[in-house]
């Protein structure tokens, strides 16, 4: 199967990590990475289905590739990931250019499926209902030599009415803690200094292994003991499962970063109940206050959905009130779009599109103003950053992130390189980043 491949990824960190495994599987079979579709023998799309815009981006790019495939019929196009798992044969109906559709549970079989597509008279489709080989057991082609994702579980047992993830990722399956620690030790020996533990709900890690103990807190302590790992992050926890033991472990473990991403989704108790989130706004605020008391300098981020079916102006105002009370450092904000296969897709009383857009604008304005205010509080203070490399927007600067996950831009300096941990004196602030000078 020698040749060149191009991999395009949509979606979350889990998808990004899956793409590293897809790349690893392909490179193990002799393929090399291409820099464009024009010189690729294989184009693989790893898809997302959480929001409608990801669907539209995929089909738009497939349409653009159709002309290239018409010129080079031997070029193969494969579509995998969550949208493929959800839509299956419908993908082939919408795009005649696709040669292979595979789901979230059969990445390990990608080389064999591509071999089958080479000799098949038509497109190949394989969608499995359960994972045969955990992606963590596959080779990976990591993009960063000093930072890595580590999967601790796959799937989700929650029933949020807006979310398609349980349908496309399956039931929650936890990896053995010894396997996770072993992987972290191998990464550390390879020069990795920062790991991000991944799961659809990391707080419920291990319940399928042993439901009697706070295993995620135990796991944090075990990874913290790995020599060479200086930063540990995790995503995403569920507010209803954030336990005191986890907060205690975060506070005690030197390598666990002072960062907590805790998706709230809404500030209205009525909407939270309709979403099946399992907590009220007041309980959410109590838990983040517990975390802030225990973890000095904690950076807090969240996810918020605007325009969930039946959301009134009073419900939306409750969300604004919660944002004011929580004082998030950042927030990922989304306009609700119905996803076929979810309970919310069949709910009545949709919010008119113009009201969604107006509320979204008000929310983002509030989130950005609070984030800017919190970043201004850091001006004049030293912060520790892990250097990631040249700034994407300004090549004269380098970028890195604080332990709290804040992006910092610094003037380039020959004395430092990607992977270094340096101290920066913050000199300026915006809503989404800081600027500063090295304090060497």
C-alpha positions in Angstrom: 0.0 0.0 0.0 2.9 2.5 -0.5 1.9 6.0 -1.5 1.0 9.4 0.0 -1.9 10.2 2.3 -3.6 13.4 3.3 -5.6 13.4 6.6 -8.2 16.1 7.4 -9.8 16.2 10.9 -13.0 17.7 12.1 -14.1 18.0 15.7 -12.8 17.6 19.3 -9.6 16.4 20.9 -10.8 12.8 20.8 -11.0 13.1 17.0 -7.6 14.7 16.8 -6.2 11.9 18.8 -8.0 9.3 16.6 -6.3 11.0 13.6 -2.9 10.5 15.2 -3.8 6.8 15.4 -5.1 6.8 11.8 -1.8 8.4 10.7 0.2 5.8 12.7 -1.7 2.9 11.1 -1.1 4.3 7.6 2.5 5.1 8.1 3.2 1.6 9.6 1.9 0.3 6.3 4.3 2.4 4.3 2.4 5.5 3.4 3.9 9.0 3.7 2.2 12.2 4.5 1.2 14.5 1.5 1.0 18.2 1.7 -2.0 18.6 -0.5 -4.8 16.7 -2.2 -3.2 17.2 -5.6 -0.3 15.0 -4.7 -2.1 12.5 -2.4 -3.0 8.9 -3.4 -5.3 8.7 -0.4 -7.4 11.4 1.3 -8.9 10.4 4.7 -11.6 12.5 6.4 -12.0 11.9 10.2 -15.4 13.4 10.8 -17.5 14.9 13.6 -21.3 15.0 13.9 -21.8 17.1 17.0 -22.9 20.2 15.0 -24.4 20.7 11.6 -21.5 22.9 10.3 -19.1 19.9 10.5 -21.4 18.0 8.1 -21.5 20.9 5.7 -17.7 21.3 5.8 -17.2 17.7 4.9 -19.6 17.6 2.0 -18.2 20.9 0.7 -14.7 19.5 0.7 -15.9 16.2 -0.9 -17.5 18.3 -3.6 -14.2 20.1 -4.2 -12.3 16.8 -4.4 -14.7 15.3 -6.9 -13.0 17.2 -9.8 -9.5 16.0 -8.6 -10.7 12.4 -8.5 -12.2 12.7 -12.0 -8.7 13.6 -13.2 -7.1 10.8 -11.1 -9.6 7.9 -10.8 -7.0 5.9 -8.9 -7.0 8.3 -6.0 -8.9 6.9 -3.0 -11.2 8.9 -0.7 -12.1 7.4 2.7 -14.5 8.9 5.3 -14.3 7.7 8.9 -15.2 9.0 12.4 -18.4 10.0 14.1 -20.4 11.2 11.0 -19.5 8.0 9.2 -20.6 5.9 12.2 -23.9 7.8 12.3 -24.8 8.1 8.6 -23.1 5.0 7.1 -24.5 4.3 3.6 -26.1 7.8 3.4 -22.6 9.2 2.9 -22.2 7.1 -0.2 -25.6 8.3 -1.4 -24.5 11.9 -1.1 -21.1 11.6 -2.6 -20.2 9.2 -5.4 -16.5 10.2 -5.0 -16.1 8.2 -1.7 -14.4 4.8 -1.9 -14.6 3.8 1.7 -16.7 4.5 4.8 -15.5 3.3 8.2 -16.7 4.1 11.7 -15.3 5.0 15.1 -14.8 1.3 16.1 -12.7 -0.1 13.3 -9.7 2.2 12.8 -7.4 -0.8 13.3 -8.9 -2.4 10.1 -8.3 0.6 7.9 -5.4 -0.9 5.9 -7.4 -4.1 5.2 -10.4 -2.0 4.2 -8.3 0.1 1.8 -6.9 -3.1 0.3 -10.5 -4.2 -0.2 -11.4 -0.9 -1.8 -8.5 -1.3 -4.3 -10.1 -4.5 -5.7 -13.8 -3.8 -5.2 -16.1 -2.8 -8.1 -17.8 -0.3 -5.8 -17.4 1.6 -2.6 -16.7 -0.3 0.7 -18.7 0.3 3.8 -17.9 -1.2 7.3 -19.6 0.1 10.4 -19.1 -1.9 13.6 -21.3 -1.4 16.7 -18.5 -2.1 19.2 -14.8 -1.4 19.4 -12.7 -4.5 18.6 -9.3 -2.9 19.3 -9.0 0.3 21.5 -7.3 3.1 19.5 -4.8 3.3 22.3 -3.4 0.0 21.3 -2.6 1.3 17.8 0.6 3.1 16.7 0.4 6.9 16.7 2.0 9.6 14.6 2.1 12.5 17.1 2.2 16.1 15.9 4.1 17.3 19.0 7.3 15.8 20.4 6.7 17.2 23.9 2.9 17.0 24.3 0.6 14.0 23.9 -3.0 12.9 24.3 -3.7 9.7 26.3 -7.1 8.0 26.1 -8.3 6.8 29.4 -11.8 5.7 28.2 -14.0 5.7 25.1 -17.8 6.0 24.9 -20.3 7.6 27.2 -23.1 6.3 29.4 -24.9 9.7 29.9 -28.1 10.6 28.1 -27.9 14.3 27.3 -30.7 15.0 25.0 -28.7 17.2 22.6 -25.7 14.9 22.2 -25.2 12.2 19.6 -21.9 10.9 21.1 -23.3 7.8 22.9 -24.8 6.7 19.6 -21.5 7.0 17.6 -19.0 6.2 20.4 -20.9 3.5 22.2 -21.0 2.6 25.9 -18.2 3.8 28.2 -15.2 1.5 28.3 -12.3 2.3 30.6 -8.7 1.3 30.0 -6.8 -0.4 32.8 -5.0 2.1 34.9 -1.7 0.1 34.5 -2.0 0.4 30.8 -2.5 4.2 31.0 0.5 4.6 33.4 2.6 2.4 31.2 1.8 4.6 28.1 2.6 7.8 30.1 6.0 6.3 31.1 6.8 5.4 27.5 5.8 8.9 26.4 8.0 10.4 29.1 11.0 8.3 28.0 10.3 9.7 24.5 10.6 13.3 25.7 7.0 14.1 26.3 6.5 16.5 29.3 2.8 17.2 29.0 -0.1 14.7 28.7 -3.8 15.3 28.4 -6.1 12.5 29.6 -9.0 12.0 27.3 -12.5 10.6 27.8 -16.0 11.6 27.0 -16.5 11.8 30.8 -13.2 11.5 32.6 -14.9 11.8 36.0 -16.7 8.5 35.5 -13.5 6.7 34.6 -13.3 3.2 36.0 -17.0 2.7 36.9 -17.1 -0.2 34.5 -14.0 -1.6 36.2 -14.9 -0.9 39.9 -17.8 1.4 40.8 -16.9 1.6 44.5 -13.9 3.9 44.4 -13.1 7.4 43.0 -10.8 5.8 40.4 -10.2 9.0 38.4 -8.6 10.6 41.5 -6.5 7.5 41.9 -5.4 7.7 38.3 -4.4 11.4 38.6 -2.1 10.4 41.4 -0.6 7.5 39.5 0.2 9.6 36.5 1.5 12.4 38.7 4.1 9.9 40.0 5.5 9.3 36.4 9.0 10.8 36.3 9.4 13.3 33.5 5.7 14.3 33.1 5.5 17.9 34.3 2.0 18.8 33.2 -1.2 16.8 33.4 -4.4 18.0 31.9 -7.7 16.2 31.3 -10.9 16.7 29.3 -13.8 16.6 29.6 -15.4 16.1 33.0 -19.1 16.1 33.7 -20.3 18.5 36.4 -22.6 15.9 38.0 -19.7 13.6 38.5 -17.1 16.1 39.8 -16.3 14.6 43.2 -14.4 16.1 46.2 -11.8 13.4 45.8 -10.9 14.7 42.3 -10.6 18.2 43.4 -8.4 17.0 46.3 -6.2 15.1 43.9 -5.9 18.1 41.6 -4.8 20.2 44.5 -2.3 17.7 45.8 -0.6 16.5 42.6 2.2 18.8 41.5 1.9 17.9 37.8 -1.8 18.3 37.5 -2.4 21.8 36.0 -4.6 24.4 37.6 -7.1 24.1 34.8 -10.7 22.9 34.9 -12.9 22.7 31.8 -16.4 22.0 33.2 -19.2 22.2 30.6 -22.3 23.9 32.1 -24.4 24.2 28.8 -27.1 26.4 30.4 -27.7 28.5 33.5 -31.5 27.6 33.6 -32.6 24.8 35.8 -35.5 24.2 33.5 -33.3 23.9 30.4 -30.7 21.8 32.3 -33.5 19.3 33.2 -34.7 19.2 29.6 -31.1 18.5 28.6 -30.9 15.7 31.2 -27.7 17.1 32.6 -28.3 15.8 36.2 -27.5 19.0 38.1 -28.9 22.5 38.8 -27.2 25.8 38.3 -26.7 26.3 42.0 -25.0 23.0 42.4 -22.7 23.8 39.5 -21.7 27.1 41.1 -21.0 25.3 44.5 -18.7 22.8 42.8 -16.6 25.4 41.0 -16.3 27.4 44.2 -15.1 24.2 46.0 -12.5 23.8 43.3 -11.4 27.4 43.5 -11.0 27.3 47.2 -8.8 24.2 47.0 -6.8 25.1 43.9 -5.2 28.6 44.0 -5.0 30.3 40.6 -7.5 27.8 39.0 -8.4 28.6 35.3 -12.0 27.7 34.6 -13.6 27.2 31.2 -16.9 25.8 30.0 -19.3 25.0 27.1 -22.6 26.8 26.7 -25.4 26.1 24.2 -27.7 29.0 23.1 -31.2 28.4 21.8 -32.0 25.0 23.1 -35.6 24.1 22.3 -38.0 26.0 24.5 -35.4 28.4 25.8 -37.1 31.6 26.9 -35.6 35.0 27.4 -35.8 34.3 31.2 -33.9 31.0 30.7 -31.3 32.8 28.7 -31.0 35.5 31.3 -30.3 32.7 33.9 -27.4 31.7 31.7 -26.0 35.2 31.6 -26.4 35.4 35.4 -24.5 32.2 35.8 -21.7 33.4 33.6 -21.5 36.6 35.7 -21.3 34.6 38.9 -18.9 32.0 37.6 -16.4 34.4 36.0 -15.1 32.0 33.4 -11.7 32.5 32.0 -13.0 31.3 28.6 -16.1 29.6 27.1 -16.9 27.6 24.0 -20.3 29.0 22.9 -22.6 27.3 20.4 -25.9 28.0 18.7 -28.1 24.9 19.1 -28.7 22.9 16.0 -30.8 19.7 16.1 -28.9 16.5 15.4 -31.0 13.6 14.0 -31.0 10.7 16.4 -31.0 12.8 19.6 -34.0 13.3 21.9 -33.8 17.0 21.5 -34.3 16.8 17.7 -37.9 15.8 18.3 -38.7 18.5 20.8 -41.2 21.2 20.0 -41.0 25.0 20.6 -37.8 25.8 18.6 -36.1 29.2 19.2 -36.3 31.4 16.1 -32.9 31.7 14.3 -32.8 35.5 14.7 -33.3 35.1 18.5 -30.6 32.5 18.7 -28.1 34.8 16.9 -29.0 37.8 19.0 -28.6 35.8 22.3 -25.4 34.3 21.0 -24.0 37.8 20.4 -24.9 39.0 23.9 -23.4 35.9 25.5 -20.1 36.1 23.6 -19.8 39.8 24.4 -20.2 39.0 28.1 -17.8 36.0 28.0 -15.2 38.1 26.2 -15.5 41.0 28.6 -15.0 38.8 31.6 -12.1 36.9 30.0 -10.4 40.2 29.2 -10.9 41.4 32.8 -9.4 38.3 34.2 -6.4 38.4 31.8 -5.8 42.1 32.7 -5.4 40.9 36.3 -2.3 39.0 35.1 -0.5 42.0 33.6 2.7 42.6 35.5 2.9 39.1 36.8 5.2 36.3 35.9 3.7 33.2 34.3 5.2 29.8 33.4 4.6 28.7 29.8 5.4 25.6 27.8 6.6 26.9 24.5 4.6 25.4 21.5 6.4 27.1 18.6 6.0 30.0 16.2 2.8 32.0 16.5 0.2 31.1 13.9 -0.7 34.8 13.4 2.7 36.5 13.8 5.9 34.6 12.8 8.0 37.2 14.7 6.6 35.8 17.9 6.5 32.4 19.7 3.5 31.0 21.5 3.0 28.9 24.6 0.5 28.1 27.2 0.4 28.6 31.0 -0.4 25.8 33.3 -3.9 27.2 33.3 -4.1 26.8 29.5 -3.9 30.5 28.6 -2.2 31.3 25.3 0.8 33.7 25.6 2.6 35.3 22.7 6.3 36.4 23.2 8.8 38.0 20.9 11.0 35.3 19.3 14.2 34.5 21.0 17.1 32.3 19.9 17.6 31.1 23.4 14.4 29.1 23.6 12.7 26.4 21.5 9.5 24.4 21.3 9.2 22.2 24.4 11.0 24.5 26.7 9.3 25.7 29.9 10.1 29.4 30.5 8.9 32.3 32.6 7.2 35.2 31.0 6.4 38.6 32.5 2.9 39.5 31.2 2.8 42.9 29.6 -0.5 42.9 27.7 -3.9 41.2 27.6 -6.7 40.5 25.3 -9.8 38.3 25.7 -8.2 35.2 24.2 -4.5 35.7 24.8 -1.7 37.4 26.8 1.5 39.0 25.6 4.8 39.4 27.4 8.6 39.2 27.5 10.9 36.5 28.6 12.1 36.7 32.2 15.3 34.8 31.8 
